[in-house]
Amino acid sequence: MDNAPRMKAVAGSRIIGTGSALPQRAVGNEELVAELAQRGVHTSDAWIVERTGIRQRYLAEPGLTTAGLGARAARSALEAAAVTADSIDLIVLASSTADQIFPSTACLIQAELGIRGGAAFDVQAVCSGFVYGLAVADALLRTGAHRRALVIGSELFSRILDWNDRTTCVLFGDGAGAVVLEASDRPGLLAQRLHADGSRARILCTAGRVDQGKIEGDPFLRMDGQAVFKVAVEVLEASAREVLEAGGLTVSQLDWLIPHQANIRILTATARRLGLPAERMIVTVDRHGNTSAASVPLALDWGVRCGMIRTGHSVLLQGVGGGLTWGSVLVRM
């Protein structure tokens, strides 16, 4: 007979710590423009800023791994939460740039943190990955099967960029962000909704694969920028309204909006359509570029450490990315 203690289901979960990590090298637009010119790819700082809002991004140094960067962000979040790594019994990693086919990068992070026994797995929803991972971790914590989780977004998108394609290579950067999520009878995650439309897979994808030791298909990121822009603004607005209604809040009651940091035009269009003042939206795309699944936790940690996001604030986290995937999570900090 199984005499193991039964864990009781709880009302929800709360974020008790945030953290982030970036590669050593920050690359400003002027430096990137000069490097691209050597390849025969011509662009300018003005062109990049006007169309994207990006002024710099961080690019991984040789030898840096998705797991290594994710583990650094996790340690930062653990320190902020004032808890130890051995108290974590669930790791959910959001990433599209896994270090290897298997095992999961989450397991590699678990080993690097010196944790054993708890569940660890990857979630692949591209730029929506962190929002997906947060919703999944919250659902598992609610069952009582786990008590404390690390939810991490870690990406090395520079490894899958075609540096001869100026429509994509100026947009993306590398980075990682993390939160410590704890089971609680005072829920901090108030509502979540996740969506996908696989019929739109081709507008943003990296279609290559390994077959018999060879790369089959295109191993680089490809994007139809106009199509992504149009869809992103539509689904982010609809998702925001859906989750705010589910959480019992109005736009006017929202303290902060943190959309996926893809492009300043998408961010400002979303805020405008919601009727949300621009000063209540966290924007870090100018300093980080588009870091895919890392962008939302990076922006969240930046807002917390700057003192903008404080305990009791209501924060709407949003992702939209390849798949096509999108979703929102409403959080009370």
C-alpha positions as a Markdown table, in Angstrom:
| # | Residue | x | y | z |
|---|---|---|---|---|
| 1 | Met | 0.0 | 0.0 | 0.0 |
| 2 | Asp | 1.3 | 3.5 | -0.9 |
| 3 | Asn | 1.9 | 5.4 | 2.3 |
| 4 | Ala | 3.4 | 8.4 | 0.7 |
| 5 | Pro | 1.9 | 11.7 | 1.9 |
| 6 | Arg | -0.7 | 13.2 | -0.4 |
| 7 | Met | -0.2 | 16.8 | -1.5 |
| 8 | Lys | -3.3 | 19.0 | -1.3 |
| 9 | Ala | -4.5 | 21.0 | -4.2 |
| 10 | Val | -4.2 | 24.8 | -3.8 |
| 11 | Ala | -6.0 | 27.8 | -5.1 |
| 12 | Gly | -3.2 | 28.9 | -7.4 |
| 13 | Ser | 0.4 | 30.1 | -7.6 |
| 14 | Arg | 2.3 | 33.4 | -7.1 |
| 15 | Ile | 5.5 | 34.8 | -8.6 |
| 16 | Ile | 7.9 | 35.3 | -5.7 |
| 17 | Gly | 11.1 | 36.2 | -7.6 |
| 18 | Thr | 12.2 | 37.3 | -11.0 |
| 19 | Gly | 15.6 | 37.1 | -12.7 |
| 20 | Ser | 17.4 | 37.5 | -16.0 |
| 21 | Ala | 20.7 | 37.0 | -17.8 |
| 22 | Leu | 22.3 | 38.4 | -20.9 |
| 23 | Pro | 25.4 | 37.5 | -23.0 |
| 24 | Gln | 28.5 | 39.6 | -22.4 |
| 25 | Arg | 28.4 | 41.4 | -25.8 |
| 26 | Ala | 26.0 | 44.3 | -26.4 |
| 27 | Val | 25.9 | 45.1 | -30.1 |
| 28 | Gly | 24.6 | 48.6 | -31.0 |
| 29 | Asn | 23.0 | 49.3 | -34.4 |
| 30 | Glu | 26.1 | 51.2 | -35.7 |
| 31 | Glu | 28.4 | 48.2 | -34.9 |
| 32 | Leu | 25.9 | 45.8 | -36.5 |
| 33 | Val | 25.5 | 47.9 | -39.6 |
| 34 | Ala | 29.3 | 48.0 | -40.1 |
| 35 | Glu | 29.6 | 44.2 | -39.7 |
| 36 | Leu | 26.7 | 43.6 | -42.1 |
| 37 | Ala | 28.3 | 46.0 | -44.7 |
| 38 | Gln | 31.3 | 43.7 | -44.8 |
| 39 | Arg | 28.9 | 40.9 | -45.9 |
| 40 | Gly | 27.4 | 43.2 | -48.6 |
| 41 | Val | 24.2 | 43.7 | -46.5 |
| 42 | His | 23.3 | 47.3 | -46.4 |
| 43 | Thr | 21.1 | 48.9 | -43.7 |
| 44 | Ser | 21.4 | 51.8 | -41.3 |
| 45 | Asp | 20.7 | 52.8 | -37.6 |
| 46 | Ala | 17.9 | 55.1 | -38.8 |
| 47 | Trp | 16.2 | 52.3 | -40.8 |
| 48 | Ile | 16.4 | 49.8 | -37.9 |
| 49 | Val | 15.1 | 52.3 | -35.3 |
| 50 | Glu | 12.3 | 53.6 | -37.4 |
| 51 | Arg | 10.9 | 50.2 | -38.3 |
| 52 | Thr | 11.6 | 48.3 | -35.1 |
| 53 | Gly | 12.6 | 50.6 | -32.2 |
| 54 | Ile | 15.7 | 48.4 | -31.6 |
| 55 | Arg | 18.9 | 50.3 | -30.7 |
| 56 | Gln | 21.0 | 47.3 | -29.5 |
| 57 | Arg | 20.8 | 43.6 | -28.8 |
| 58 | Tyr | 23.0 | 41.1 | -27.0 |
| 59 | Leu | 24.7 | 38.4 | -29.0 |
| 60 | Ala | 26.1 | 35.2 | -27.5 |
| 61 | Glu | 29.8 | 34.6 | -27.3 |
| 62 | Pro | 31.3 | 31.2 | -28.5 |
| 63 | Gly | 30.6 | 28.4 | -26.1 |
| 64 | Leu | 27.6 | 30.0 | -24.4 |
| 65 | Thr | 24.6 | 27.6 | -24.3 |
| 66 | Thr | 20.9 | 28.0 | -23.9 |
| 67 | Ala | 21.1 | 25.9 | -20.7 |
| 68 | Gly | 24.0 | 28.0 | -19.4 |
| 69 | Leu | 22.2 | 31.3 | -20.0 |
| 70 | Gly | 18.9 | 29.9 | -18.6 |
| 71 | Ala | 20.7 | 28.6 | -15.5 |
| 72 | Arg | 22.1 | 32.1 | -14.9 |
| 73 | Ala | 18.6 | 33.6 | -15.1 |
| 74 | Ala | 17.3 | 30.9 | -12.8 |
| 75 | Arg | 19.9 | 31.7 | -10.2 |
| 76 | Ser | 19.1 | 35.4 | -10.4 |
| 77 | Ala | 15.4 | 34.6 | -9.8 |
| 78 | Leu | 16.2 | 32.2 | -6.9 |
| 79 | Glu | 18.2 | 34.9 | -5.2 |
| 80 | Ala | 15.4 | 37.4 | -5.6 |
| 81 | Ala | 13.0 | 35.0 | -4.1 |
| 82 | Ala | 15.3 | 34.1 | -1.3 |
| 83 | Val | 14.9 | 30.4 | -1.9 |
| 84 | Thr | 17.4 | 27.6 | -2.6 |
| 85 | Ala | 17.6 | 25.6 | -5.8 |
| 86 | Asp | 16.9 | 22.3 | -3.9 |
| 87 | Ser | 13.4 | 23.7 | -3.0 |
| 88 | Ile | 12.5 | 23.6 | -6.7 |
| 89 | Asp | 10.5 | 20.5 | -7.8 |
| 90 | Leu | 9.5 | 21.6 | -11.3 |
| 91 | Ile | 11.3 | 23.3 | -14.2 |
| 92 | Val | 9.6 | 24.5 | -17.3 |
| 93 | Leu | 11.8 | 25.9 | -20.0 |
| 94 | Ala | 10.5 | 27.9 | -22.9 |
| 95 | Ser | 12.9 | 27.9 | -25.9 |
| 96 | Ser | 13.1 | 27.4 | -29.6 |
| 97 | Thr | 16.9 | 27.1 | -29.6 |
| 98 | Ala | 17.5 | 23.9 | -27.6 |
| 99 | Asp | 21.1 | 22.9 | -27.1 |
| 100 | Gln | 20.5 | 19.4 | -28.5 |
| 101 | Ile | 17.7 | 17.2 | -29.8 |
| 102 | Phe | 17.4 | 15.5 | -26.4 |
| 103 | Pro | 17.5 | 15.4 | -23.5 |
| 104 | Ser | 15.5 | 18.6 | -22.9 |
| 105 | Thr | 17.4 | 21.8 | -22.2 |
| 106 | Ala | 15.3 | 22.0 | -19.0 |
| 107 | Cys | 17.0 | 18.8 | -17.8 |
| 108 | Leu | 20.4 | 20.3 | -18.6 |
| 109 | Ile | 19.5 | 23.4 | -16.5 |
| 110 | Gln | 18.3 | 21.1 | -13.7 |
| 111 | Ala | 21.7 | 19.4 | -13.7 |
| 112 | Glu | 23.6 | 22.7 | -13.8 |
| 113 | Leu | 21.6 | 23.9 | -10.8 |
| 114 | Gly | 22.3 | 20.7 | -8.9 |
| 115 | Ile | 18.7 | 19.7 | -8.6 |
| 116 | Arg | 17.4 | 16.1 | -8.8 |
| 117 | Gly | 14.1 | 14.3 | -8.8 |
| 118 | Gly | 11.7 | 17.0 | -9.8 |
| 119 | Ala | 10.0 | 17.3 | -13.2 |
| 120 | Ala | 11.8 | 19.2 | -15.9 |
| 121 | Phe | 10.7 | 19.7 | -19.5 |
| 122 | Asp | 10.7 | 22.1 | -22.4 |
| 123 | Val | 7.8 | 24.0 | -24.0 |
| 124 | Gln | 8.2 | 25.0 | -27.6 |
| 125 | Ala | 5.8 | 27.8 | -28.6 |
| 126 | Val | 8.4 | 30.2 | -29.9 |
| 127 | Cys | 7.8 | 33.8 | -28.8 |
| 128 | Ser | 4.7 | 32.7 | -26.8 |
| 129 | Gly | 6.7 | 30.1 | -25.0 |
| 130 | Phe | 7.1 | 31.9 | -21.7 |
| 131 | Val | 3.4 | 32.6 | -21.4 |
| 132 | Tyr | 2.6 | 29.0 | -22.3 |
| 133 | Gly | 5.2 | 27.8 | -19.8 |
| 134 | Leu | 3.8 | 30.0 | -17.0 |
| 135 | Ala | 0.2 | 28.7 | -17.7 |
| 136 | Val | 1.4 | 25.1 | -17.6 |
| 137 | Ala | 3.4 | 25.5 | -14.4 |
| 138 | Asp | 0.5 | 27.2 | -12.7 |
| 139 | Ala | -1.8 | 24.4 | -13.7 |
| 140 | Leu | 0.6 | 21.8 | -12.2 |
| 141 | Leu | 1.1 | 23.7 | -9.0 |
| 142 | Arg | -2.7 | 24.0 | -8.5 |
| 143 | Thr | -2.9 | 20.2 | -8.4 |
| 144 | Gly | -0.7 | 20.0 | -5.4 |
| 145 | Ala | 1.7 | 17.7 | -7.2 |
| 146 | His | 4.4 | 20.3 | -7.2 |
| 147 | Arg | 5.1 | 23.2 | -4.7 |
| 148 | Arg | 7.7 | 25.5 | -6.3 |
| 149 | Ala | 8.7 | 25.9 | -10.0 |
| 150 | Leu | 11.2 | 27.7 | -12.1 |
| 151 | Val | 9.7 | 29.0 | -15.4 |
| 152 | Ile | 12.4 | 30.1 | -17.7 |
| 153 | Gly | 12.7 | 31.6 | -21.2 |
| 154 | Ser | 16.1 | 31.2 | -22.7 |
| 155 | Glu | 17.1 | 31.8 | -26.3 |
| 156 | Leu | 20.2 | 32.0 | -28.6 |
| 157 | Phe | 18.4 | 33.2 | -31.7 |
| 158 | Ser | 21.7 | 34.4 | -33.2 |
| 159 | Arg | 22.5 | 30.8 | -33.9 |
| 160 | Ile | 19.6 | 30.4 | -36.4 |
| 161 | Leu | 19.8 | 33.8 | -38.1 |
| 162 | Asp | 20.7 | 34.3 | -41.8 |
| 163 | Trp | 23.1 | 37.2 | -41.5 |
| 164 | Asn | 22.6 | 37.9 | -45.2 |
| 165 | Asp | 18.9 | 38.6 | -44.6 |
| 166 | Arg | 18.5 | 42.2 | -43.3 |
| 167 | Thr | 14.7 | 41.7 | -42.8 |
| 168 | Thr | 15.4 | 39.3 | -39.9 |
| 169 | Cys | 19.0 | 39.5 | -38.7 |
| 170 | Val | 18.6 | 43.0 | -37.3 |
| 171 | Leu | 15.6 | 42.1 | -35.2 |
| 172 | Phe | 16.7 | 39.3 | -32.9 |
| 173 | Gly | 19.0 | 39.0 | -29.9 |
| 174 | Asp | 20.0 | 36.5 | -27.2 |
| 175 | Gly | 18.9 | 36.4 | -23.5 |
| 176 | Ala | 17.1 | 34.6 | -20.7 |
| 177 | Gly | 14.6 | 35.5 | -18.1 |
| 178 | Ala | 13.1 | 33.4 | -15.3 |
| 179 | Val | 10.5 | 33.5 | -12.4 |
| 180 | Val | 10.1 | 31.4 | -9.3 |
| 181 | Leu | 6.5 | 30.4 | -9.1 |
| 182 | Glu | 5.2 | 29.1 | -5.7 |
| 183 | Ala | 1.9 | 27.2 | -4.9 |
| 184 | Ser | -0.3 | 29.5 | -2.8 |
| 185 | Asp | -3.8 | 29.8 | -1.4 |
| 186 | Arg | -3.7 | 33.5 | -2.5 |
| 187 | Pro | -3.5 | 33.1 | -6.3 |
| 188 | Gly | -1.3 | 35.5 | -8.2 |
| 189 | Leu | -2.0 | 34.2 | -11.6 |
| 190 | Leu | -5.6 | 35.4 | -12.0 |
| 191 | Ala | -6.4 | 34.2 | -15.6 |
| 192 | Gln | -4.8 | 32.7 | -18.7 |
| 193 | Arg | -5.8 | 31.9 | -22.2 |
| 194 | Leu | -3.6 | 30.1 | -24.8 |
| 195 | His | -4.3 | 29.8 | -28.6 |
| 196 | Ala | -2.7 | 28.5 | -31.8 |
| 197 | Asp | -3.4 | 28.5 | -35.5 |
| 198 | Gly | -1.2 | 26.0 | -37.3 |
| 199 | Ser | -2.5 | 27.0 | -40.7 |
| 200 | Arg | -0.3 | 30.2 | -40.4 |
| 201 | Ala | 2.9 | 28.3 | -39.6 |
| 202 | Arg | 4.7 | 29.5 | -42.7 |
| 203 | Ile | 4.6 | 33.2 | -41.9 |
| 204 | Leu | 7.2 | 32.7 | -39.2 |
| 205 | Cys | 9.3 | 29.5 | -39.0 |
| 206 | Thr | 12.6 | 27.7 | -39.0 |
| 207 | Ala | 11.8 | 24.7 | -41.1 |
| 208 | Gly | 15.0 | 22.8 | -41.1 |
| 209 | Arg | 15.5 | 19.4 | -39.5 |
| 210 | Val | 18.1 | 16.7 | -39.0 |
| 211 | Asp | 17.7 | 13.6 | -41.2 |
| 212 | Gln | 20.3 | 10.8 | -41.1 |
| 213 | Gly | 22.9 | 13.2 | -39.9 |
| 214 | Lys | 22.2 | 15.9 | -42.5 |
| 215 | Ile | 20.2 | 19.1 | -42.4 |
| 216 | Glu | 17.1 | 18.9 | -44.5 |
| 217 | Gly | 15.2 | 22.0 | -45.4 |
| 218 | Asp | 16.0 | 25.6 | -44.4 |
| 219 | Pro | 17.8 | 25.9 | -41.1 |
| 220 | Phe | 17.4 | 29.7 | -40.8 |
| 221 | Leu | 14.6 | 31.8 | -39.4 |
| 222 | Arg | 12.2 | 33.1 | -42.1 |
| 223 | Met | 9.5 | 35.6 | -41.6 |
| 224 | Asp | 6.8 | 37.4 | -43.5 |
| 225 | Gly | 7.0 | 40.6 | -41.6 |
| 226 | Gln | 3.8 | 42.3 | -42.9 |
| 227 | Ala | 1.7 | 39.2 | -42.2 |
| 228 | Val | 3.2 | 38.8 | -38.7 |
| 229 | Phe | 2.5 | 42.4 | -37.9 |
| 230 | Lys | -1.1 | 42.3 | -39.0 |
| 231 | Val | -1.9 | 39.1 | -37.1 |
| 232 | Ala | 0.1 | 40.0 | -34.0 |
| 233 | Val | -1.8 | 43.3 | -33.4 |
| 234 | Glu | -5.2 | 41.6 | -33.9 |
| 235 | Val | -4.6 | 38.6 | -31.6 |
| 236 | Leu | -2.8 | 40.6 | -28.9 |
| 237 | Glu | -5.7 | 43.0 | -28.5 |
| 238 | Ala | -8.3 | 40.2 | -28.6 |
| 239 | Ser | -6.2 | 38.1 | -26.1 |
| 240 | Ala | -5.8 | 41.0 | -23.7 |
| 241 | Arg | -9.5 | 41.7 | -23.6 |
| 242 | Glu | -10.3 | 38.0 | -23.2 |
| 243 | Val | -8.0 | 37.5 | -20.2 |
| 244 | Leu | -8.9 | 40.8 | -18.5 |
| 245 | Glu | -12.6 | 39.7 | -18.7 |
| 246 | Ala | -11.7 | 36.3 | -17.3 |
| 247 | Gly | -9.7 | 37.9 | -14.5 |
| 248 | Gly | -12.5 | 40.4 | -13.6 |
| 249 | Leu | -10.4 | 43.5 | -14.5 |
| 250 | Thr | -10.8 | 46.3 | -17.0 |
| 251 | Val | -8.1 | 47.9 | -19.0 |
| 252 | Ser | -8.2 | 51.0 | -16.7 |
| 253 | Gln | -7.5 | 48.8 | -13.7 |
| 254 | Leu | -4.4 | 47.3 | -15.3 |
| 255 | Asp | -1.1 | 48.6 | -13.9 |
| 256 | Trp | 1.2 | 47.2 | -16.5 |
| 257 | Leu | 1.1 | 45.6 | -20.0 |
| 258 | Ile | 4.1 | 43.5 | -21.0 |
| 259 | Pro | 3.7 | 42.3 | -24.5 |
| 260 | His | 6.2 | 40.2 | -26.4 |
| 261 | Gln | 9.0 | 42.6 | -27.3 |
| 262 | Ala | 9.0 | 42.0 | -31.0 |
| 263 | Asn | 8.7 | 45.5 | -32.6 |
| 264 | Ile | 7.9 | 48.9 | -31.2 |
| 265 | Arg | 5.2 | 49.3 | -33.9 |
| 266 | Ile | 3.4 | 46.2 | -32.7 |
| 267 | Leu | 3.7 | 47.3 | -29.0 |
| 268 | Thr | 2.3 | 50.8 | -29.6 |
| 269 | Ala | -0.4 | 49.6 | -31.9 |
| 270 | Thr | -1.6 | 47.1 | -29.3 |
| 271 | Ala | -1.6 | 49.7 | -26.5 |
| 272 | Arg | -3.5 | 52.2 | -28.7 |
| 273 | Arg | -6.2 | 49.7 | -29.7 |
| 274 | Leu | -6.7 | 48.8 | -26.0 |
| 275 | Gly | -6.8 | 52.5 | -25.0 |
| 276 | Leu | -3.9 | 51.9 | -22.6 |
| 277 | Pro | -1.6 | 54.9 | -22.0 |
| 278 | Ala | 1.9 | 54.2 | -23.4 |
| 279 | Glu | 3.5 | 54.9 | -20.0 |
| 280 | Arg | 1.8 | 51.8 | -18.5 |
| 281 | Met | 3.5 | 49.5 | -21.0 |
| 282 | Ile | 6.9 | 48.0 | -20.3 |
| 283 | Val | 9.2 | 48.4 | -23.3 |
| 284 | Thr | 12.7 | 46.8 | -23.5 |
| 285 | Val | 12.8 | 46.0 | -27.2 |
| 286 | Asp | 15.2 | 49.0 | -27.7 |
| 287 | Arg | 17.8 | 47.4 | -25.4 |
| 288 | His | 17.3 | 43.7 | -26.0 |
| 289 | Gly | 15.9 | 43.3 | -29.5 |
| 290 | Asn | 13.5 | 40.4 | -30.0 |
| 291 | Thr | 14.6 | 37.6 | -27.7 |
| 292 | Ser | 11.6 | 35.3 | -28.5 |
| 293 | Ala | 10.6 | 33.3 | -25.4 |
| 294 | Ala | 13.0 | 35.3 | -23.2 |
| 295 | Ser | 11.5 | 38.7 | -24.1 |
| 296 | Val | 8.6 | 38.7 | -21.6 |
| 297 | Pro | 10.5 | 37.5 | -18.5 |
| 298 | Leu | 13.4 | 39.8 | -19.4 |
| 299 | Ala | 11.0 | 42.8 | -19.6 |
| 300 | Leu | 9.3 | 41.7 | -16.4 |
| 301 | Asp | 12.5 | 41.4 | -14.4 |
| 302 | Trp | 13.7 | 44.8 | -15.8 |
| 303 | Gly | 10.4 | 46.4 | -14.6 |
| 304 | Val | 10.7 | 44.8 | -11.2 |
| 305 | Arg | 14.4 | 45.8 | -10.7 |
| 306 | Cys | 13.7 | 49.4 | -11.9 |
| 307 | Gly | 11.1 | 49.7 | -9.2 |
| 308 | Met | 8.3 | 50.2 | -11.7 |
| 309 | Ile | 6.5 | 46.9 | -11.1 |
| 310 | Arg | 5.7 | 46.5 | -7.4 |
| 311 | Thr | 3.8 | 44.1 | -5.1 |
| 312 | Gly | 0.1 | 44.3 | -5.6 |
| 313 | His | 0.4 | 45.5 | -9.2 |
| 314 | Ser | -1.7 | 43.8 | -11.9 |
| 315 | Val | 0.4 | 42.9 | -14.9 |
| 316 | Leu | -0.7 | 41.4 | -18.2 |
| 317 | Leu | 1.9 | 39.3 | -19.9 |
| 318 | Gln | 1.4 | 38.5 | -23.6 |
| 319 | Gly | 3.1 | 36.4 | -26.3 |
| 320 | Val | 2.7 | 35.9 | -30.0 |
| 321 | Gly | 5.0 | 33.9 | -32.2 |
| 322 | Gly | 5.6 | 31.1 | -34.7 |
| 323 | Gly | 3.0 | 28.3 | -34.8 |
| 324 | Leu | 1.2 | 30.6 | -35.0 |
| 325 | Thr | 0.8 | 30.8 | -31.2 |
| 326 | Trp | -0.4 | 33.5 | -28.9 |
| 327 | Gly | -1.7 | 33.9 | -25.3 |
| 328 | Ser | -1.9 | 36.0 | -22.2 |
| 329 | Val | -1.6 | 35.6 | -18.5 |
| 330 | Leu | -2.9 | 38.1 | -16.0 |
| 331 | Val | -0.8 | 38.3 | -12.9 |
| 332 | Arg | -1.1 | 40.0 | -9.5 |
| 333 | Met | 2.4 | 40.6 | -8.2 |
